[in-house]
Amino acid sequence: MTTKELLYVEDALGHAQYVMTKCRESAGQLQDSELKTLVEQMASKQQMLFTSFYGLL
């Protein structure tokens, strides 16, 4: 893997982790159960993306 490719993967990891964190924070503050479930699902998808990107390393 080239240095530039590694930087792209690092950047993708950071973005996935940021979105995952924000989704979890937001889900904890939501009162609407349907919306809370949707945001929790988004956090789970971001976790899967993070794991996939991390696996590239």
C-alpha distances in whole Angstrom, upper triangle without the diagonal:
4,7,8,6,6,10,11,10,12,15,15,16,18,20,20,22,24,25,26,28,30,31,32,34,36,36,38,40,41,45,44,43,42,40,39,38,36,34,33,32,29,28,28,25,23,23,22,19,18,18,16,13,14,13,9,9
4,5,5,6,9,10,11,12,14,15,17,18,20,21,23,24,26,27,29,30,32,33,35,36,37,39,41,42,46,45,45,43,41,40,39,37,35,35,33,31,30,29,27,25,25,24,21,20,20,18,15,16,16,12,12
4,5,5,6,9,10,10,12,14,15,17,18,20,21,23,24,26,27,29,30,32,33,35,36,38,40,41,44,44,44,43,40,39,38,36,34,34,33,30,29,29,27,24,24,24,21,19,20,19,15,16,17,13,12
4,5,5,6,9,10,11,12,14,15,17,18,20,21,23,24,26,27,29,30,32,33,35,37,38,39,43,43,42,41,38,37,37,34,32,32,31,28,27,28,26,23,24,23,20,19,20,18,15,16,17,14,13
4,5,5,6,9,10,11,12,14,15,17,18,20,21,22,24,26,27,29,30,32,33,35,37,37,41,41,40,38,36,35,34,32,30,30,29,26,25,25,23,20,21,20,17,16,17,15,12,13,14,10,10
4,5,5,6,9,10,10,12,14,15,16,18,20,21,22,24,26,27,29,30,31,33,35,36,40,40,39,38,35,34,34,32,29,29,28,25,24,24,22,19,19,19,16,14,15,14,10,11,12,9,8
4,5,5,6,9,10,11,12,14,15,16,18,20,21,23,24,26,27,29,30,32,33,35,38,38,38,37,34,33,33,31,28,28,28,25,23,24,22,19,19,20,16,15,16,15,12,12,15,12,11
4,5,5,6,9,10,11,12,14,15,17,18,20,21,22,24,26,27,28,30,32,33,36,36,36,34,32,31,31,28,26,26,25,22,21,22,19,17,18,17,14,13,15,14,10,12,14,11,11
4,5,5,6,9,10,10,12,14,15,16,18,20,21,22,24,26,27,29,31,31,35,35,34,33,30,29,29,26,24,24,23,20,19,19,17,14,15,14,11,10,11,10,6,8,10,8,8
4,5,5,6,9,10,11,12,14,15,17,18,20,21,23,24,26,27,29,30,34,34,34,33,30,29,29,27,24,24,23,21,19,19,18,15,15,15,12,10,12,12,8,8,12,10,9
4,5,5,6,9,10,11,12,14,15,17,18,20,21,23,24,26,28,29,32,32,32,31,28,27,27,25,22,23,22,19,18,19,17,14,15,16,12,11,14,13,10,11,14,13,12
4,5,5,6,8,10,11,12,14,15,16,18,20,21,22,24,26,27,30,30,30,28,26,25,24,22,20,20,19,16,15,16,14,11,12,12,9,8,11,10,7,9,12,11,12
4,6,5,6,9,10,10,12,14,15,16,18,20,21,23,25,26,29,30,29,28,25,24,24,22,19,19,18,16,14,14,13,10,10,11,8,6,9,9,6,7,10,10,10
4,6,5,6,9,10,11,12,14,15,16,18,20,21,23,24,28,29,28,28,25,23,24,22,19,19,19,16,14,16,15,11,12,13,11,8,12,13,10,10,14,14,14
4,5,5,6,8,10,11,12,14,15,16,18,20,21,22,26,26,26,25,22,21,21,19,16,17,17,13,12,14,13,9,11,13,10,9,12,13,11,12,16,15,16
4,5,5,6,9,10,11,12,14,15,16,18,20,21,25,24,24,23,20,19,19,17,14,14,14,11,9,11,9,6,7,9,7,6,9,10,9,10,13,14,15
4,6,5,6,9,10,11,12,14,15,17,19,20,24,24,24,23,21,19,19,18,15,14,14,12,9,11,11,7,7,10,9,7,10,12,11,11,14,15,16
4,5,5,6,9,10,11,12,14,16,17,19,22,23,23,23,20,18,19,17,14,14,15,12,10,13,13,9,10,13,12,10,14,15,14,14,18,19,19
4,5,5,6,9,10,10,12,14,16,16,20,20,20,19,16,15,16,14,11,11,12,9,7,10,10,7,9,12,11,10,14,15,14,15,18,19,20
4,6,5,6,9,10,11,12,15,16,19,19,19,18,16,14,14,13,10,9,10,8,5,7,8,5,6,10,10,9,12,14,14,14,17,19,20
4,5,5,6,9,10,11,13,15,18,19,19,19,16,14,15,15,11,10,13,10,7,10,12,9,9,13,13,11,14,17,16,16,19,21,21
4,5,5,6,8,10,11,12,16,17,17,18,14,13,14,13,10,10,13,10,8,12,13,10,12,15,15,14,17,19,19,19,22,24,24
4,5,5,6,9,10,11,14,14,14,14,11,9,11,10,6,7,9,7,5,9,10,9,11,14,14,14,16,18,19,19,22,24,25
4,5,5,6,9,10,13,14,14,15,12,9,11,11,7,6,10,9,6,9,12,10,11,14,15,14,16,19,20,20,22,24,25
4,6,5,7,9,13,14,15,16,13,11,13,13,10,10,13,12,10,13,15,13,14,18,18,17,20,22,22,22,25,27,27
4,5,5,6,10,11,12,13,10,8,11,11,7,9,12,11,10,13,15,14,15,18,19,19,21,23,24,24,27,29,29
4,5,5,9,9,9,10,8,5,8,9,6,6,10,10,9,12,14,14,15,18,19,19,21,23,24,24,27,29,30
4,6,8,11,11,13,11,8,10,12,10,9,13,13,12,14,17,16,17,20,21,21,22,25,26,26,28,31,31
4,7,9,11,13,11,8,12,13,11,11,15,15,14,17,19,19,19,23,24,23,25,28,28,29,31,33,34
4,6,8,9,7,6,9,11,9,10,14,14,14,17,19,19,20,23,24,24,26,28,29,30,32,34,35
4,6,9,8,7,10,12,12,13,16,17,17,19,21,22,23,25,27,27,29,31,32,33,35,37,38
4,6,5,6,9,10,11,12,14,15,16,18,20,21,23,25,26,27,29,30,32,33,35,37,38
4,6,5,6,9,10,10,12,14,15,16,18,20,21,23,24,25,27,29,30,31,33,35,37
4,5,5,6,9,10,11,13,14,15,17,19,20,21,23,24,26,27,29,30,32,34,36
4,5,5,6,9,10,11,12,14,15,17,18,20,21,23,24,26,27,29,30,32,34
4,5,5,6,9,10,11,12,14,15,17,19,20,21,23,24,26,27,29,31,32
4,6,5,6,9,10,10,12,14,15,17,19,20,21,23,24,26,27,29,31
4,5,5,6,9,10,11,13,14,15,17,18,20,21,23,24,26,28,30
4,5,5,6,9,10,11,12,14,15,16,18,20,21,22,24,26,28
4,5,5,6,9,10,11,13,14,15,17,19,20,21,23,25,26
4,5,5,6,9,10,11,12,14,15,17,18,20,21,23,25
4,5,5,6,9,10,11,12,14,15,16,18,20,22,23
4,5,5,6,9,10,10,12,14,15,16,18,20,22
4,5,5,6,9,10,11,12,14,15,16,19,21
4,5,5,6,9,10,11,12,14,15,17,19
4,5,5,6,9,10,10,12,14,16,17
4,5,5,6,9,10,10,12,15,16
4,5,5,6,9,10,10,13,15
4,5,5,6,8,10,11,13
4,5,5,6,8,10,11
4,6,5,6,9,10
4,5,5,7,9
4,5,5,7
4,5,6
4,5
4
